[in-house]
């Protein structure tokens, strides 16, 4: 899944707390992860659930 891979790539940079969604968006944008930037705008609840619980299914939104 593309969003999951992008979240993990941002996390692996160690540049921000993953709950700082604005900083995550800035880093994602700098890395060319435009899908993640948009995903965070539209699905913040699902993103936080993934970060807390690690459940892949919550990222499967349209």
C-alpha positions in Angstrom: 0.0 0.0 0.0 1.4 3.3 -1.1 0.2 5.4 1.9 1.6 3.0 4.4 5.0 2.9 2.7 5.0 6.7 2.6 4.1 7.0 6.3 6.8 4.6 7.3 9.4 6.4 5.1 8.6 9.7 6.8 8.8 8.0 10.2 12.1 6.5 9.3 13.6 10.0 8.8 13.2 10.7 12.5 12.6 14.3 11.7 9.3 14.7 13.6 6.8 13.3 16.0 4.4 11.4 13.8 1.4 13.0 15.7 2.6 16.4 14.4 0.6 16.0 11.2 1.5 19.4 9.8 5.2 18.5 10.1 4.5 15.1 8.5 2.9 16.9 5.6 5.8 19.2 5.1 8.3 16.3 5.2 6.1 14.2 2.9 5.8 17.1 0.5 9.6 17.5 0.5 10.0 13.8 -0.2 7.5 13.9 -3.1 4.8 12.0 -1.2 1.9 14.0 -2.5 -0.6 11.2 -1.9 0.2 11.3 1.8 -0.1 15.1 2.0 -3.6 14.8 0.5 -4.5 11.7 2.6 -3.7 13.7 5.8 -6.0 16.5 4.7 -8.9 14.1 4.1 -8.3 11.2 6.5 -6.6 12.4 9.7 -8.6 10.1 11.9 -7.5 7.0 9.9 -3.9 8.2 9.9 -3.8 8.6 13.7 -5.4 5.1 14.1 -2.7 3.7 11.9 0.1 5.4 13.9 -1.4 4.3 17.3 -2.5 0.8 16.4 -0.7 -0.1 13.3 -3.8 -1.5 11.6 -3.4 -1.5 7.8 -7.1 -1.7 7.2 -7.8 1.8 8.5 -5.8 3.3 5.5 -8.1 1.6 3.0 -10.3 4.6 2.3 -11.4 6.2 -0.9 
